[in-house]
Amino acid sequence: SIARLNGKYAVINTQGNIKRHLNYTNVSNFSDDGFAIAYIGDLECYINRQGEEQCPRYDDIDFWDEDNYGMARISRNGKKGYMNKDFEEVVECKYDGIRGFSDGFARVELDGRYGFVNNDGEVIIPIEYDETDGDFYKGVVRVAKNSKWGVIDKSNAIVVPLRYSKISGFGKEISASGRLKRLSANFGPLTF
């Protein structure tokens, strides 16, 4: 457990005896898997129950999230990425922005452009789009280039050509057949 006394943190045992003094400005509670986030000024890292640092120090570390393949979102020098539970930087901290994983992909932003990476950190959808409308859903996502919207699938194949000023609303059943009539019923109105 972590205890604080007179503004200082320490790891204590079940009898309340100090096992190790810690030089952190704050420490979170331990998670079920035995780790806490320790704050060192403006930096953060994970520590184990013995108070040992388990990873490099980052500007920001989120807790591991099973929805994100058990990875934690991290940030270093303003750049974002993901770290796995082995404290390996799986998605390198090189992106200006990164979202959570959805349908197997996380949207990334770099220099004002958007693309998608998988949970191994590989860029699957090139970082070439001016905008995306959130995340993949049932294998497709709305994207824009030069203010023209369309729909792509997980292989970056164009499902709906990028020629519309707006494509709104995902329906319950999404078709990647490329048929405009069917897509209009599934995505909502297609505006020219």
C-alpha positions in Angstrom: 0.0 0.0 0.0 0.9 3.6 -0.4 0.8 6.0 2.6 1.4 9.7 2.9 2.8 11.3 6.0 3.9 14.9 6.4 3.7 15.4 2.6 5.9 12.4 1.8 4.9 9.1 0.2 6.0 5.6 1.1 5.2 2.0 0.4 4.0 0.3 3.6 3.4 -3.3 4.5 0.2 -4.7 6.0 1.4 -3.9 9.5 1.9 -0.2 8.5 5.7 -0.4 8.5 7.5 1.6 5.9 9.1 -0.6 3.2 10.4 2.2 1.0 10.3 6.0 0.9 9.2 7.5 -2.4 10.2 10.8 -3.8 6.9 11.5 -5.7 4.6 14.5 -5.6 1.6 12.2 -5.7 0.7 8.5 -6.1 -2.5 7.0 -7.2 -4.1 3.9 -5.6 -2.8 0.6 -6.7 -4.9 -1.1 -9.4 -6.0 -4.7 -9.1 -2.9 -5.8 -11.2 -0.6 -4.2 -8.6 0.5 -1.0 -10.2 0.0 2.7 -9.3 0.8 5.9 -11.2 3.4 8.0 -9.6 3.7 11.7 -10.3 7.2 13.3 -10.3 6.6 17.0 -10.8 5.1 17.2 -14.3 6.0 13.6 -15.2 4.3 10.2 -14.5 5.3 6.6 -14.5 3.9 3.3 -13.2 5.4 1.8 -10.0 4.9 -1.7 -8.6 3.9 -2.5 -5.0 7.6 -2.2 -4.0 7.7 1.4 -5.3 10.0 0.5 -8.2 9.5 2.4 -11.5 8.3 0.1 -14.2 8.5 2.3 -17.3 10.0 5.5 -18.6 8.5 8.8 -17.3 5.8 10.3 -19.5 4.0 13.7 -19.5 0.7 11.7 -19.0 -0.3 8.1 -18.5 -3.8 6.8 -18.5 -4.7 3.6 -16.7 -4.8 0.4 -18.8 -8.1 -0.1 -20.6 -9.4 -3.4 -21.8 -11.3 -1.6 -24.5 -7.9 -0.5 -25.8 -6.5 -4.0 -25.9 -5.3 -3.6 -22.3 -3.1 -0.7 -23.3 -2.6 2.7 -21.6 -2.6 6.0 -23.6 0.6 7.9 -23.0 2.1 11.3 -23.9 5.7 12.5 -24.1 6.7 16.0 -25.2 3.1 16.6 -26.3 3.1 13.5 -28.6 0.7 10.7 -28.0 0.9 6.9 -28.2 0.0 3.6 -26.3 1.9 1.4 -23.9 1.1 -2.2 -23.2 1.1 -4.0 -19.8 4.7 -5.1 -20.3 5.5 -1.3 -20.4 6.4 -1.5 -24.0 5.6 1.5 -26.2 3.5 -0.3 -28.8 2.1 2.8 -30.5 5.1 5.2 -30.6 4.6 8.7 -29.0 4.8 10.6 -32.3 1.2 11.6 -32.9 -0.4 15.0 -32.2 -3.6 13.2 -31.2 -4.8 9.6 -30.7 -8.2 8.2 -29.9 -9.2 5.0 -28.2 -9.5 1.8 -30.2 -12.8 1.1 -32.0 -13.4 -1.9 -34.3 -9.6 -2.7 -34.1 -8.2 0.7 -35.0 -7.3 3.9 -33.3 -7.5 7.2 -35.1 -4.2 9.2 -35.1 -3.5 12.8 -36.0 -0.2 14.0 -37.4 0.4 17.5 -38.8 -3.3 18.1 -39.2 -4.0 14.9 -41.1 -5.7 11.7 -39.9 -5.2 8.0 -40.4 -5.6 4.8 -38.3 -3.2 2.4 -36.5 -3.9 -1.1 -35.3 -3.1 -2.4 -31.8 0.5 -3.3 -33.0 1.1 0.3 -33.8 1.2 -0.2 -37.6 -0.3 2.5 -39.7 -3.1 0.6 -41.5 -5.0 3.6 -43.0 -2.5 6.2 -44.3 -2.4 9.5 -42.5 -3.7 11.4 -45.5 -7.3 12.5 -44.6 -8.2 16.1 -43.7 -11.0 14.9 -41.4 -12.6 11.7 -40.2 -15.9 11.4 -38.5 -14.8 9.6 -35.5 -13.9 5.9 -35.5 -14.5 2.8 -37.5 -17.9 1.2 -37.0 -18.8 -2.2 -38.4 -15.8 -2.0 -40.7 -16.2 1.5 -42.3 -15.6 5.1 -41.4 -16.4 8.5 -43.0 -13.4 10.5 -44.2 -12.8 13.8 -46.0 -10.2 15.2 -48.3 -10.5 18.7 -49.8 -13.8 19.2 -48.0 -15.3 16.2 -49.9 -16.7 13.3 -47.8 -16.8 9.6 -48.5 -16.6 6.3 -46.8 -13.6 3.8 -46.7 -13.3 0.3 -45.3 -10.5 -1.2 -43.2 -8.3 -1.8 -46.2 -8.6 1.9 -47.2 -10.8 0.9 -50.2 -13.3 3.6 -51.1 -16.8 2.4 -50.4 -18.5 5.7 -51.1 -16.5 8.1 -53.3 -15.1 11.3 -51.7 -17.3 13.7 -53.5 -20.1 14.7 -51.0 -20.3 17.9 -49.0 -21.8 15.8 -46.2 -22.6 12.2 -45.3 -24.5 11.9 -42.0 -25.8 9.2 -39.7 -24.8 5.6 -39.3 -27.8 3.2 -39.4 -28.0 -0.1 -37.6 -27.1 -2.1 -40.7 -24.1 -0.7 -42.6 -23.4 -2.0 -46.0 -20.0 -1.9 -47.6 -21.4 -2.9 -51.0 -20.8 0.5 -52.6 -24.4 0.8 -53.8 -25.4 4.4 -53.3 -29.1 3.6 -52.8 -28.3 1.0 -50.1 -25.7 3.2 -48.5 -28.1 6.2 -48.4 -30.6 4.0 -46.5 -27.9 2.9 -44.1 -25.9 6.1 -43.6 -28.7 8.6 -43.8 -28.9 11.4 -46.4 -26.1 11.8 -48.9 -25.8 15.5 -49.7 -24.2 16.6 -53.0 
